[in-house]
Amino acid sequence: MKLLLIGASGTIGSIVHEEMKKDAEIITAGIEQADIIVDMTSPDSIKQMYEQAGPIDAVVNTAGVEHYGFLQEMTPEQNQIAVQSKLSGQINIVLLGMDALSDNGSFTLTTGILMDDPIVKGASAAMANGGVRAFVKSAAIELPRGIRINHVSPTILEASVEKNGHLFPGFEPVSARRVGLAYRK
């Protein structure tokens, strides 16, 4: 299986890479430290990524930037960070990648727990995650050639507690192993 892993150098991407490296030929893509450099906010960059990758069997995206801040202080420009990266970027990965994906291939996108369990400062992230979930649900009934689509919605990872735990009071962190298995599934 030939897997295109977008965001492979990030926390979740590294976990997915470790989980899948024995079972797949992995091509990494990201803004740095990757086989293919890609900017998810640019449709042209996404097209170039697929041209460089060639035919693939699966795409896993673990990348996406979100803005965290108080709603009353958020500007439209700050909200656009999540819209352009986490929401539109992931949708464009699907729209522009269908022809690169083999018959019965698979897209796996990344959402997050905030769309179902909100936090203070998380409105923009929740919006993007919920939008991706709605897109996945609708796209699943239209994708051609047996192509599948799903999303993984992790909570805060044990590895991220030191950096971001203050944003997730009361949330139980999840292990890297559990997250890796969710993407394998």
Secondary structure, DSSP 8 states (H G I E B T S, - for coil): -EEEEETTTSHHHHHHHHHHTTTSEEEEEESSSSSEE--TT-HHHHHHHHHHH-SEEEEEE---------GGG--HHHHHHHIIIIIHHHHHHHHTTTTTEEEEEEEEEE--GGGTS--TT-HHHHHHHHHHHHHHHHHTTT-STT-EEEEE----BGGGHHHHGGGSTT---B-HHHHHHHHH-
